[in-house]
Amino acid sequence: MQSYGGLVPLTKLTFRSETLSFKRGNKQPDVLKVRVLADKEADMRAKALKNGTKLSPSHASQPILSFSAFEVGTWVYDNDTVLTFNSKFKDQREGTVTFGRSALVIYLAAITQPGYHSHCRIDIPYAIIEHAIPSHTGSKGTIHLTLKSPPKIYRIENTNNIHLYSGKASDSIDDVLSALAGFTIRSPSKTKSLHRLCSLADEKSITAALCLVYRLVTPDVASCQRAWSNISQLSGHSKGQLWSIIPQMVTNPIEEDFNEMDKHMSQWSASQNSAFTFGVRFQLLALVYEGTVTPTMMTRLIPFVSSCCKAFGAELVTLAVRRLGEQIPTPGPLIKGEELSYKTLVELVRENAEDLLVCIPAIIKHSWKILLTHILNLTDTKEDDR
C-alpha cells in the first residue's frame, strides 16, 4: 500500500503500458445488512456463552443456508384428503437462502445447462409468507413456503459480489488471473447489478404468477430446522407449527393447465350461452391469477358457473363468484381437503347466488326508499324557502 497505493505512490503501477491510478470509492456497505449480521452474531454469541460453549466466528456471523433442490408448484389434496405438493417446475440450479430482517433471499447459482446460464435472486418478504411447513424425507429436510403474492425475481448482472450470496470465499487466484487476461483499461461506467424478471425460466412465463408454493430441499434435517427457526423468528409466525410429512406429485406444467382452461372458457363463451358474459369470466380469471383456484379446478367449475348464469342471470353470478375470493381458505395442514373440493366450491357458488337473489330486491327497495325520502326533503326545503 505504501509502495504502490495512495494518492501519491512511491512507485507507479502500470498495466499494459497504462499507468494505473488510485481512486477512493464512495460506496459504503449496506447499513441494513451490517445491522442484521451484527444482531445475528450478538444473539448467537449470547446463547453460546449462556450454554457454556464457544461458537466459531464463521458459524456465528453466517445467516446463510444451502439447498440442493428448488421447486415451485401448487397445493392439491390427493383423494380430497391428503395435502400434497403439486410440482409444476423444478429449477436445475442449486443455491442458498439468506435470512434478512424483513425478507429472505433465495440465490440460484448459474450452471452450464441451457436456460440456466445466469445467476438468479428471489426476494420473499416475510409479510407475504402464509405458511412455512417443515418436513423431512429420509436424511434430507424440506421446507414449503406458501406465499400470498408472487415474489420479486431478478437476474444478477454484476457477479463481483456473488460470494456474498453463496457464503463462500471469493474467487481463487486462478479465477482472478483468468479475469485479468481479458481486462482492458476504460473509463468507469455504471452497470445495473440486478435486472427485474417476470419468470424463473424463459419458457415458464406464468409459473411465477400462478405457482405460490415454494419447495426447498436442504442437505440434512438440521439445516431445515435452522431455516424454519429463522423464518418463524423473523416473520412472527407461530413456532408451534408441527412437522408434517408432505407427499409430492408431478403433473403437467402450469402453462398447459392454463391453456386448457383458457380454451375451455373460450368454447363456452363462443357457444349459444350468451349469459356467460365478460364480467363472469373476469371474476373467474381473477380467482386463478390470485392463486385462489388452480387452473385445473377452474376448468371443472366453468360448466357449472355457465349453467348458473342461465338460472340466476350473469350480473348476480358475477357477484356470487366474486365472493369466493373471501370464502376459499388457503390450503394448509390445518385445512381439510373437503373445504376446497369441487363439491364445496359448487355449493358456495349456488348459496351465494341464492342469498343475493333474496338480498338484492331488499337492497334495491331500501335504496329507493332512501332516494324518495331525500327527494321529499329537498321539495319541503324549497317550499319553505318560498
N, C-alpha and C positions, 0 to 999 in steps of 0.2 A: 504493500500500500504506500509506504514511504518512498519507494523507488519509482514506481510507475503510476500510482494513483494520485488523487488530489487535483486541485485546480492548476497547480504549478508543479508537475512531476520532475524529479531529478533526471530521469531518463524517459525519453519519449517512446511510446509503444506504437509500432507500425504493423500493419497487416496488408499484404499485397500492395506494397508501396504507398499505402494510405496511412496517414497519421490518425491514430485513434484519440479522441478527446474524452475527457471525463465530464459527465453531466449528472448532477444530483436530481434524482427523481422526486416528484411531488406526491406520488401515490402513497397513501397511508393504508395500513391494514384495516380490514372491515371491523368496525368497533363492535358490532353485534357478535361476529364470530369469535373475537377475542374474549368478549364477556362470557359467552356460552362455554368456551373452553376453560376459562378460569373458574367459573362457577362449578363446572363438572368436576374439574380436578380437585377443587376445595372440598366438595361433598364426598368424593371417593377417598380422599386422604383422611378426612374426619372419621369416616366409617372404619377405615383401616386402623387408625390409631385407637379407636374405641374397642375394636376386636383384638388389638394387640398384634396385628400383622403389618408387615411392610409391603407396600404396593409399588410395583415398578413404575417409573415415570412414563414409559411408553403406554402402559395399560391405563394409567390414571388419566392421561390427557388425550385419549383417543376415542371419541364417541362415534366410531365407525365400525360397522359390521358388514361382513361379506356375505354374499348369497351365491348359490350355484345355479339357480333356475328362476326365471321370471315369466309369469303368465298373466293374462287378463281374460276375464270372462263374465259370466252372469251366474246368479243363483237359480237353481231349479230344485224341485222336490221329486226325488225318484219315487215312483208309485204314490205320489201325493203325500208322502210321509217323511222321507229322509232328506234332510238338507244336503245338497250336492253342489259342488263347484263344477260348472259347465265351462270348460276351457274353450275359448274362441281364438286365441292367438298366443303362441309361445315364442318369445324372443330368444334368439340363439346366443345372445350376449350374456356374459356374467358381469357382476359388478358389486357395488357396495351401497349401504344405506347410511346416511349421515343424519344424526338427530340434532336439529337446531332447536331454538327456543320456541318458535311459532310454527315451524314446518319441518318435515323430514324431506331429505333429498335422495332420490334414487339415481345412482350413476350406473350407466351401461357402457362397458368398455368396448371400443371398436374391435372388430375382427376382420379377417380377410374374406370371409364369405360374402358373396354378392348381396347387396341390400343392407349390410351392417358395417359399412366402412367408416362410419362416423361415430364419435362419442356422443352419448345422449344423456340428458339430465331431465328428471321429472320432479317437479316441486309439488308436494302434497301438504297444504296447510292442515294442522291438526283440527281446525274448525270444520273441515268437510269430511272427517272420518266418522262414519256412523258406527261401525263395529271394527274391533281388532280381535280376531279369533285365532288364538294359538292352537297348534295341532302338532302331531308327530307321526311319522311313518318310519318304523324301524329306528335306525340310529339318527335319522335326519329330522330336523324340525321344519315346520311350515307355519306361516302366519298369513291369514287372509284379511285384507283391508276392504271394507265396504265403504265406498265414497258417496257423498250426497251430490256431488257435481264433478265434472271432469277436471283433472289437474292441469298444470301448465307444463308443456313439453318443449324442450329446447335441444338444438344441436350445438355442441360445444365447438366454437370456431377457433378459439385461442387455446392451444394444448399445452401452453407453458406451465400451467398450474394443475395439470391432470393429477399429479401426485397428492394434491390436497383432497381430491375426491376418493382416490383409491386407498389412501392411507399408507402408501408405500414410499420408499425413498425416491428421490429424483433420479433422473436418467443416469446410467453408468457413464464412465469416461468414453467408452466406445461409441455410445449413442451421441454424446456431445461432440466428439470428433467428426462423426459422420454428418452431423448437422452443420458443423463449421465448414465442411467441404463445399457446401452449396451456399455459403454465406456471401453476401455482397454488400458493399457499403452504399447505403442510400439514405435519403432523408427520412426521419421517423414519420410514420403515418398511424393514425388512429384506426384500429380494427375492432369490430364488434366481437366481444368474447362469446356471446350467445345469440343464436338465431331461433326465433319462435317457430315451432312446428305445430301442425294440426293433426298429426298422426304419428304412430310409432314406426311404421314402415310405409314405403311408397304405395304398396298395393292394399294397404289397410286404412282406407280413407275415413271410415266412420267407426272403426274399432274403439278409438279413444273416447268417442262421444257416447256410444251405446253400452260399452263394457265398463262397469263401475266397480268391479270386484278385482282386486289385485292380489296375486298369489306369489309369495316369496319363499323359496326353499333354502334353508340355511344348512351349513355343513354338519351341524350337530344340534341336539336339543337345547344345550346350554346357550347357544347363540340365539336361538328362537326365544328363549326365556328372557334374555337381556333385551332383545328387540321389543318384546311385548311389554316388559317393565318400563322401558324408556317411553313408549307410546302412552302407556297408562299414566305415567307420572307427568309427562309434558302436556298431554291433551286433557287431563282431568277426567278420563273415563274411569269407570269402576274397576278396581283391582280384583274384584271378586269374580271376574269372568272365568268360568270353568274351561279347562282344556277339552276340546271336542275332537272327535275323530271325524274329519270331513272327507267323505269319498269324492272321487273325481270322475268325470266323464268328458269325452272329447266328441264334439259334434261339428256340424258344418260351420264355416266362418260366418261371422255375424253379417257380413255383406250379402252372402247368399240368402240368409234368413230375411234380411230387409228387402232384398229384391223380390223375393217370393211374396212377401206381404204387400209390397207396392203393386205388384202385378195383380194380386187378388183384389186389392182395393180398386184398382182401375177397372177391372172387369165388372165389379158390382156397380161402380159409378156409371159405366157406359151402358148398363142394362136398362131395362124399362123402369127400374125403380127410381123415379125422379125424386123421391123423398130423401134419398141418400145424398144430402147436399154438401156443399163445401164446408159449412160450419161444423157438421158432424164429423167429416173426415179430418178437419183441422184439430178437433179435440182428441180424436183417436191418435193422430200422429204426435200430438203433444205428450201423451202418455208414454209413447215409445221413446221419443227424444229425451224425455226427462228420466228415463230408466225405470219408470214405474211398472210398465208392462213390457215383456220381451216381444220382439217381432213375431216369434213363433206362436205365442199365446194370442197376439192380436190377430193373426191370420185366422185363428179359430173363432174369435169373437165377432169378426166383421159380418158374417151372415146373420147372426142373431141381432146385432145392432141395426142392420138393414131392415129386418122384419119389424123391429120396434118402431122404426121411422114410419112404417106404413100404419102401425096401430095407434101410435101416440102423436105423430107429427114430428117433423125434423127439428123445429125450434125447441120443443120440450125435451127431445132426446139429446140435443146438444148440451142442455143444462144438466141432464142426468149423467152424461158421460164426463162432463167437467167435474162433477162431484167426486168421481172415482179417485182423482189425484189426492184427496184428503182422506179417503176411506181405506185405500190399499196400504197395508203396513209394509215396511222394509223387511225382506227375508232375513232371518237370523236364527240362532239356536233356540231362542225363546218363542219363536213364531211357529205355529203349527201349519203344516202343509195345506190343510183344508181351508185355511184363511185366504190362500192365494190360488185355489183350484179354479178350474173353468166353471164349475157349478156355482161356486160362491160369487164369482165376478158377474155371471149371468143374473143371479138373484139380486145383486146390488144394482145393476142397471135397471132391472124391472121395478124394484122397490123405489128407486129414485124417480123413475118416470111416473109411477102411481102416486107417490107423495106430491110431486109437482102438479099432477093433474088435479089434485084436490086443493092444493095451496094457491095456485096461480089465480083462479077465479076470485078467491077471497082477497088476495093481494090487490087485484085489479079493482074490485069493489071498494076496498079500503082507500085506494089511491083516488078513485073517482069521488068518494065522499070528502076527502081532504081538499081536492081541487074545487068541488062545488062550494064547500064552506069558505074557501079562500075567495071565490068569485063573489059570494054573497057579502062577505065582509068589505070587499072593495066597493060594491054597489052602495052599501049603507054609508060608507065613508064619503062617497061622492054626494049623496043626498044630504048628509049633514053639512058638507061644505056649502051647498046651495043655501 
